[in-house]
Amino acid sequence: MKFPSAIALALLLTLVAPLSHPASGPLDGDFQIHSAFVVIDRGVLQLNVHVQYPVNDRIRSALQDGVTLAFDLELNITRHRRLWWNASVLDMTLRRELTYHAVTDRYVLRSDQGVEQESFPTLEEAIDKLGRVEDLPVLVESQLRGEGPWQIAVRAGVRRGRLSDTMRALMFWSDDWHRNSDWYTWTLTL
Amino acid sequence: MDTDALRLFVVRGLTAVAVVAGVAALVLLAASVENSALFSHWQPWILLLNICGVIALMALLARKFWQLYRDFRDHKPGSRLTVRTAVMFGALVVAPLIIVYLFSLDFINRGIDSWFRVEIKQGLNDALVLSRSALDLRLREQARRTEIFARSLRELRGPELLQRLDEERRATEAKQIVVYDASGRASALSSDTPMAQQPAPAPPDVALQVAAGRSYVSLNPLPNGQYTIATAAPIADAVSAHPTHRYVLIDYEVPQALSALAEAVQHTSSQYGDLSAVREPLKISFRLTLTLVVLLTLLAAIYGAIFFAQRLTRPVQDLIAGTRAVGKGDFGTRLPLPSRDEMGFLVHSFNDMTKRLRRASEEAQRSRQAVERERERLSIILSRLSTGVIVTDRDLRLHSANASAATILGGEFSGAASDANLAQFATGNPRFLKFLDELRARLQSGHDEWREQLSLPGERVLLWACTPLPDEREHGGVVLVFDDITALLAAQREAAWGEVARRLAHEIKNPLTPIQLSAERLRRKLLGGMNAEDAQLLERATHTIVQQVDAMKQMVNAFSEYARAPDMRLAHFSLNQLVTEVAELYRLQDPSAEIRLELDPSLPDIHADRGRMRQLLANLITNGIEALAGVADGCVELSTRQQRAEGAVAAVICVTDNGPGFRKELLGRLFDPYVTGKPRGTGLGLAIVKRIVEEHGGRIEADNRPEGGAKILVMLPVNDQDRSLFAGAERRVERRRERA
């Protein structure tokens, strides 16, 4: 999310937080990034993240009722600048969808474009797979222009998927199927 | 910045925020409708702008409500009309808006509910069950086939095993058949792909299942919408028939038609599930969004209703305020023209009316001022008149009077209430009472126009005239004009006496000398030839004649002196010195005369006729000495002092004696000619003194001293300037004295 939108959202959330966020939601549970790091292998930055996603009966039930869940992994790489905003180097989102395949009684994990797909007999296996991102190439080393250090931030998010943006916007008031982890940040120096 | 400017700034700022926020939200919304991704990006801004607009609008509305309440509470003109109009406008807008809102709410509920009808859900579930049933049948069939096939592999190894796998793959149209050994490695493979790679290790769940001696079967979806059936079965030992931890894994491809149908059912079910999950949130969101939009519209409508009500009733309020201002006499009120409609015509008429009223008022004001000026001028003229003027009616109610009237009558009109009766001013004043009695008698007898003399107590004579007022004849209003002619009559009398004196002096003085000479000749001629007795008789007779002729000469000279009025020869000289000289002269002539002097050394030189002053002093001293005849320790005292009155400097000469004083009946006429209390007095001494004093613009008073004796006070202005000032002051003193 770009900075102005973040400001707007922050202001908006401040104003409407009491309306839009109930005390407990379906995505309650342990939701955090356990670890994240970047490995440079032959000039390619590869991301490794271990995320703990929440698992509970409401999620299971919703999936079995046909709800698709979208799991986003946001990655921001910024270059530190003195006396000014940090320069954005990379702003990417790894989006995957988890659905329950009622015909096969399996949990299907798809990439955003649906090119890659895996199925798992249990929700736990699917969530575990979702939570482990290994050696994901994100950037070529030469793209890190200028001098470091670089600030890397990773955040995981879960929301109800397969809704159009308009629909999602309309459901702003009452959509409690939306949760983000805290930003996991570290500094990269070469 | 003062409070009003700050308030205006805040109102304009809030209005600008509301308008800008609303317009910006609309623009963003319109742009994002075409691109849902934009909507996602701008959604926070759109909502934020809407909320800002709502807050600004609510603030403006709160201010409008406060204004209405304050005006209503303070009974401001037109506030009730504004409230009624605003309520009417508001009702006209709010009522249909609420109806539309309620209808929309119901429509949203019904519309969204209709998307998730029970029949659709049930149909989807049935389709799912059907798909599963169809696939389960195939799964069971493939699982049984795999178990049979696995048993056929117990004794096969090496090429035989591969051949058997190929045969089976071809027979069953399986995609791939793999045999895994106890270590989990693929020991044999048959694939429909010519260049098949080394197969991946079997999934853990497969290994676990077959390790337990059970068959494994699963249906796996592929990204392309196809399904594969994976079956696995343990391969038993050839001798003991116990599991050998070897197993065969076969991948079957589900027929495309069946896969497509199953995938369609799955896809539809998943979509329905997604939509069904947002059913209630969507309803809530729609309700909230609709409520927000309605609220915005409602607030804007109410604000607009109040705004237009105020705007509509503002001319009426202006008219009410203008009417009140006109009622209070402010004819300069001008109202702003609101428009060119009927209200504008009304306001224009009002402005025209106030303009005419203002002109008329200014004209009346000018007339009043002119009348007032005339009244003031008349009042000044009347106040400066020595003639008394009284305006009254037949009931003797005082309408107006000037100061001279009060002076002449010895009354006091200042501060009297209008229409006060004249009688209340005459209490204890015999002169005024006599005046009123005469006036009342004449008016009651029907006379309202006369001009005649009126004698009043205190030897006062008035010349009074009465004329009815032209516009008040029927009301009996009359104007009385009167003048105190006592002094005039006295002057006339004095002039007549002067003429008599002059004639007497002329006619009598001439024969006196021959008489005296003849008497003396007779005495000289006859005295020698007579006997002693006759001579003595002649001597006494001629002496008497000569003495009486001398007396007559003195009398005639006095008459002549009184009648003579030579020109004044004014000069500056010391009055104290003159007094000293004259007093010394009398002391020399009559050493027995006790004359005391008490002179003020600060007395300035006086500008007067020295000869007349000498005569004045001589007459006064003579008068005093003559009054002391037969009085033991008689004494005449002359004193001088300086007196300031009304800015004028006067020299005061005070002559007192300790004789018997003036007779009371003569006190009012002491200065008249031929009025004397002495047996041998001519009565001209004080008359001459008075005339000299008046010739010098001074004043003379005569009275008896409380301790006995007479007192004569002469006040003389020291120069010409003081003389003119003294004359004015004297007139005022005279008036005060008359009033007293």
HADDOCK unambig.tbl for C-alpha pairs under 7 A between the chains (distance, minus, plus):
assign (segid A and resid 8 and name CA) (segid B and resid 44 and name CA) 5.67 0.50 0.50
assign (segid A and resid 8 and name CA) (segid B and resid 45 and name CA) 5.65 0.50 0.50
assign (segid A and resid 8 and name CA) (segid B and resid 48 and name CA) 6.97 0.50 0.50
assign (segid A and resid 9 and name CA) (segid B and resid 44 and name CA) 5.19 0.50 0.50
assign (segid A and resid 12 and name CA) (segid B and resid 44 and name CA) 6.33 0.50 0.50
assign (segid A and resid 12 and name CA) (segid B and resid 48 and name CA) 5.62 0.50 0.50
assign (segid A and resid 65 and name CA) (segid B and resid 273 and name CA) 5.37 0.50 0.50
assign (segid A and resid 66 and name CA) (segid B and resid 269 and name CA) 6.36 0.50 0.50
assign (segid A and resid 66 and name CA) (segid B and resid 270 and name CA) 4.32 0.50 0.50
assign (segid A and resid 66 and name CA) (segid B and resid 271 and name CA) 6.89 0.50 0.50
assign (segid A and resid 66 and name CA) (segid B and resid 272 and name CA) 6.89 0.50 0.50
assign (segid A and resid 66 and name CA) (segid B and resid 273 and name CA) 3.79 0.50 0.50
assign (segid A and resid 66 and name CA) (segid B and resid 274 and name CA) 5.70 0.50 0.50
assign (segid A and resid 67 and name CA) (segid B and resid 270 and name CA) 6.54 0.50 0.50
assign (segid A and resid 67 and name CA) (segid B and resid 273 and name CA) 5.18 0.50 0.50
assign (segid A and resid 67 and name CA) (segid B and resid 274 and name CA) 4.36 0.50 0.50
assign (segid A and resid 67 and name CA) (segid B and resid 277 and name CA) 6.59 0.50 0.50
assign (segid A and resid 68 and name CA) (segid B and resid 274 and name CA) 6.30 0.50 0.50
assign (segid A and resid 101 and name CA) (segid B and resid 266 and name CA) 6.77 0.50 0.50
assign (segid A and resid 102 and name CA) (segid B and resid 266 and name CA) 6.43 0.50 0.50
assign (segid A and resid 103 and name CA) (segid B and resid 128 and name CA) 6.30 0.50 0.50
assign (segid A and resid 103 and name CA) (segid B and resid 131 and name CA) 6.70 0.50 0.50
assign (segid A and resid 103 and name CA) (segid B and resid 132 and name CA) 5.61 0.50 0.50
assign (segid A and resid 103 and name CA) (segid B and resid 262 and name CA) 6.93 0.50 0.50
assign (segid A and resid 103 and name CA) (segid B and resid 266 and name CA) 6.17 0.50 0.50
assign (segid A and resid 104 and name CA) (segid B and resid 219 and name CA) 5.42 0.50 0.50
assign (segid A and resid 104 and name CA) (segid B and resid 220 and name CA) 6.38 0.50 0.50
assign (segid A and resid 114 and name CA) (segid B and resid 223 and name CA) 6.72 0.50 0.50
assign (segid A and resid 115 and name CA) (segid B and resid 223 and name CA) 6.58 0.50 0.50
assign (segid A and resid 116 and name CA) (segid B and resid 223 and name CA) 6.76 0.50 0.50
assign (segid A and resid 117 and name CA) (segid B and resid 223 and name CA) 5.79 0.50 0.50
assign (segid A and resid 165 and name CA) (segid B and resid 36 and name CA) 5.48 0.50 0.50
assign (segid A and resid 165 and name CA) (segid B and resid 37 and name CA) 6.13 0.50 0.50
assign (segid A and resid 165 and name CA) (segid B and resid 39 and name CA) 6.88 0.50 0.50
assign (segid A and resid 165 and name CA) (segid B and resid 40 and name CA) 5.47 0.50 0.50
assign (segid A and resid 166 and name CA) (segid B and resid 36 and name CA) 5.48 0.50 0.50
assign (segid A and resid 166 and name CA) (segid B and resid 39 and name CA) 6.41 0.50 0.50
assign (segid A and resid 166 and name CA) (segid B and resid 40 and name CA) 6.80 0.50 0.50
assign (segid A and resid 169 and name CA) (segid B and resid 40 and name CA) 6.25 0.50 0.50
assign (segid A and resid 169 and name CA) (segid B and resid 43 and name CA) 6.50 0.50 0.50
assign (segid A and resid 170 and name CA) (segid B and resid 285 and name CA) 5.97 0.50 0.50
assign (segid A and resid 171 and name CA) (segid B and resid 281 and name CA) 6.39 0.50 0.50
assign (segid A and resid 171 and name CA) (segid B and resid 282 and name CA) 5.79 0.50 0.50
assign (segid A and resid 171 and name CA) (segid B and resid 285 and name CA) 5.13 0.50 0.50
assign (segid A and resid 173 and name CA) (segid B and resid 285 and name CA) 5.49 0.50 0.50
assign (segid A and resid 174 and name CA) (segid B and resid 281 and name CA) 5.18 0.50 0.50
assign (segid A and resid 174 and name CA) (segid B and resid 284 and name CA) 6.52 0.50 0.50
assign (segid A and resid 174 and name CA) (segid B and resid 285 and name CA) 5.99 0.50 0.50
assign (segid A and resid 175 and name CA) (segid B and resid 281 and name CA) 6.20 0.50 0.50
